[in-house]
Amino acid sequence: MSLLSINNISKSFAAVKILRGIDLNINQGDKIALIGDNGAGKTTLLRLIAGQETPDPEFGSIQIARDTVVEYLEQQLDHLSINSDFALEDPELTAVEADIRMLQADLECATDKNHLEELMRKYAKAQDRFAALDGFSFRQRLETILNALSLDEDTIKRPLELLSGGERMRVALARILLRSPDLLLLDEPTNHLDQKAIDWLEDYLNGTSAAVFFVSHDRAFINNVATKTAELNNGKIKLYSGNYDKYYEQKQLEEKTLERRIYHTEKKLQNQENITQTMLSHRNISQYHSSEKKEARIAENLATLRNYRKSHHTRMSFQLKKQPEQKGSRREQLALEAKQLTIGFNQADN
């Protein structure tokens, strides 16, 4: 079942086009990692889907299936200042629980039969409403999520402005998960989570029937969660099957295929140049002009292939992880080690 359909949308900021004719479908149960360079437009795309940005008016559409509940976890939460946006409690459920507690107290004190029967009817009605709101499951899920994200009652009741950035993010994530949406939009969800919480979040996302569209620089997290990988490059999006490792394998194969095409086109151009020179030396003007035109077409095709390679080559990325303390002075400790590292430049970049 398709939850989201993006058709030919573009987005510009100050006349600079960030996204160009994006097409994407997200189905129920999809777990799609959105990858790309910093500044490629990943957060912009999430904000467009969440309705926090609008696409360029002359382009396409974003269609969300009817009754689909969408929740968005932002990467930056410092601008938020109202606690109601972060409420973990269901207001109606909280009110029903208060009514039940009050009715229980009244039942203990009631002596008049008619009054007792009236209280019993109200109590039964309140219990039915509590069950209809899935109150028992809600409390269990709330406790599970709070424990997993290392949040306690004191933290979630404190004013938003008193929470640290990490606490805000974890409270925001807990709120989103509690709402059990159909589509989760997550921007760097592992930020401020320890490994135990990351492991729990991976299990949660793998077990939910909801679709998940997420941005992350955590390669292990992508590998453990993603069933598809969407690459955003030069404003365009391309979807690959599988996690990051599968994407990387497919990307390497594409690059090898492209290199072969460039090599054969270069040889073809060289051969055509020789033919053109031969026609010129033989003063065969008509065939010379025909060969020259063919040579220009091959040269244009080669330039297109080289430009594509330049804009789509795989970029190196890595993460530095803190290592156990080594013996010896700080000056003697190893800061960085590289094996079989090669650095090179395209001719056009020199």
N, C-alpha and C positions, 0 to 999 in steps of 0.2 A: 504494500500500500504506500503510495507516494504521499509524504507529509509536506514536502516543500519543492517547488519548481521555480527555478530562476531562469529567466529567458532574456538573453541579450541585454543585460544591464551594464551600465557604465557609471563611473563616478569621477568627478573632477573637483580639485581644490585650487582656487586661484588660477584657473585656465590650464592647470596641469592635470592631465588625465591619469588617474591612479589605476582604475579598473576599466577594461576595454571589452565590451561584448561578452560578459560572463554568462555561461550556461552551466547549470548544475541541478541535479535532482537528488533529493535525500529521501530515502524510503524508511519505513518503520524497521527498527533494528539495526540500521546502518551505524557503523562506528568509523567516522571519517576524520583523519588527521589532516589539517590544513598546514602545509609547510611552505616556506619561501624566505627570501632574505628579509632582514629588518627594513621596514619602509616599503615592502612590496604591496601592502594593502590588506593584510590578513585581518587585523582588527577592524578596519573599515568595512570589510565584507560581513563580519559578524554583526557589526552595528547596523548595517543595512537590513539584515535579516531580522534583527531584533526591533526594527522600527525606530532606532535612535538616529539614523541618518536616512536621507532620501536620495535615490539614484538620480542621475541626470534626467531631466523630464522628457527629453526626446528619445529616450531608449527604453526598451523592454519592460519587464514586469517581474515582481516577486509574488508568487501565489502560495499561500499556506492553506492546507486542507481545512475544511470546516471543523470547528470544535477542537482543533489541535492546540494544546497548551504548550507554549514556548517559554523557556526560562533562560536568561543570559547571565553568566558570571563574567563580570568585567575584570580586567587586569588591574586597572587603577580605580581605587575606591575612595581616595582622599577627598574628592569633591562632595561626597554624600554627607548629609548633616542631619537627616531626619530619621529617628529611630524606628518609625513605623514601617519603613521600607525593609527593615531587617528583622521584623517581628517573627519569632519562631513559633509563637502560639497562634492557633486558630481562634480568632475573637469569638465566634459563635460557640465553638467547642468549650472555650474557657467559661463563657457565660452559662452554658448548660451544666458544666461541672459545679459552678458556684450554686446554681439552683438545686442540684442534687444534694450538695452538702447541707444547704439550708433546710431542705425538706427532711433529710435524715435527722437533723437536730430537732425539728418540729415533731417528727414522729415519735421520738423518744419521750417527749414531754406531753404529747396529746393524751387526753383522758376521755373527752367527749366522743361518742361513737360516730356521730354524723361528721364531726370534724376530722376524725381519724380516716373515715372512708374517703373524704374529699382529698386529704393529704396523700392517701395511697394512690388515688387516681392520678394526681399531679406527679407523684413520684414515678409511677409506671410510664407516664407520658414522657417525662424527662429522660428516663432510661432508654426508651425507644429512640428518642432523638439522639442521644449519645451514641447508640449503636449505629444509627443511620449515618452519623458523621464519621463513622469508623474510629471512634474514640479510643477503643482498646488497642487497635493496631497503631494509631497515631502515637500514643504514648510509648509503645514499644519501639517504634521506629525512631522517635525522638531520642530516646535513651541510647539506642545503638549508634546513631549518627554522632551524638555529642561525645560519646566515649571514643569513637573512632577518630574524631578530629580534635581530641584533647581539649574539649570545651566543658566547662562546668556551669552550674546554675548561676554562680556569681558573675561570671564573664558575660553570659547572655542577657543578664538583667542590667548591666552597667550601661550608662549613656554612651551612644555611639562615639561621641567626641573623646571619650576617655579610653577607647580601645586602640591598641597598636594597629599598624597596617596589617600585620599577620593575623591578628585576632579578627579584624574586620573581614578579611578574606575568608577565614574559616567559618565565621558566622554567616556570611553571605552564601557560601557553598552549602552549609547545613540547611539554610532556608530553602534554597533551590531544590535540594534533594528531597526535603520533606514534602514539597508540593507535587512530587511524582509527575513531572511534565512528560509530554509526548516527545518533545525535542529539546535537548540540552545543548546550549551554545556555551562553550567553556574556553576562556582566554587564559592560558597558562595556569591550569587548575592545580598543578603541583607546587606552585610557589608557596612558601611558608608551611609546607607539610613535611613532617619527618618521614622516614622510610616506612615505618609501620602504617602511617596514615595513607601513604601512596599505595602500598600493597592493598590496603582495604578498599581504596577508591577504585583501583584496577578491578578487583573482584566485583565491586558494586556495579560498575559500568558494563562489565562483561555479562553480568547476570540480569540486567534490566532489558526489557523489551523496547525501551525508548530509543530513539535515534540520538546519536551524539556527534556533534560537529565541533572539533576542538583544535586549538592552537597550542603547541607545546614545543619547547626546545629540549625536552627530556626524551632522548632517543629510546631508552629502555621502556618508558611509559608508552610511547607510540607503538613500539613493537608488541607490547603486551595487551594493547587495547584495540588498535586500529584494524579494521577489516578492509579498508580502502585508504589510499593516500592521495590527497589533492595537492598538486604543485601549483603555486601561484608565481608566475614569472612574467615580467613585462606587461602586467595588467591582464594576462590571460590565465585561465585555469585549465589544467589537464588532470584527469582522474586515472589513477593506477589501482589495480587490484592488489590487496595485501597490505602488510604493515610497512614500516620504513625499510627494513632489509630487503623485502620483495621489491619495493619501489626502486631502491638503489640498484638492484640487479637489472631491472628493466631499463633503468636510465643508462647504465653502463652499456647495455646491448644497443640501445638507440644511438649512443655516441659512437660506438664502433661501426655501426651501419652508416652513420653520417660521414665518418672519416673515410670509409671505403668509397662512398659516393663522391666525396671531394677529390680523393686520389684519382679515381677514374675520369672525373670531369677535367682535372688538371691535365691528364695525359691526352684526353680528347682535344682539349684546347691547344696543347702543344702541337699535336698532329695537324690540326686545322691551320695553325699559324704557318707550319711548313708548307702546306698545300697552297696557302695564299701567296707565300713568297715565291713558290714555284711558278704559279700562274703569272705573277708579276714579271719574273725573270724571262718567261717565255713570251711576254708581251700579249698574253691572252686576256685582253681587258674585260670582256664580258664574263668569263669564268672567274677572273680575279675579283670583280665586284660581287659576284654571287658567293664566292668563298669568303670574302670579307664580311658579308652580312651574316653568314653562318657562324663565322668566328665571333662576331659581336653577340649573337644569341647565346653561344656557349659561355662566353665571358660573363654575360649577365647572369646566367644560371649559376656559375661558379661564385659570383659575388653574393648571390642570394644565399647559397649554402654556407659560405664563410660567415656572413652576418648572422645566420641562424645559429651557427656554432658558437659565435662570440656571445650571443645573448642567452644561450641555453646550456652552457657548459656547467658541469657539476662543480659546485664550490666546496672547498674544504671547510669543515667545521669541527670543533672539538670542545670538550669541557675539561676544565682543570679541577681535579678533586683533591681534597686535603689528604695527605699521606701521613702515616704514623711518624711521630717524632724520631729523627735519626740521631745517632750518637755523634759526638763531636761538636765543634763550634758551628755557629750559624754560617760562617764563611765557607765551611767545608761541606755543608749540606747541598745535595743535588736540587737544583731549582727546576730544570727542564731537561728532558732527554728525548732525542728524536732518532729514529732508525729508518734508513733508506728514504730519507726526505729529499724530494726533488722540487726545485723552484724554477719556473720558466715563464716566458712571456710570449704572447703572440707578436708577430712582426708588426702588426698594426698598432700595438700598444707601446712599442719602443719609442 
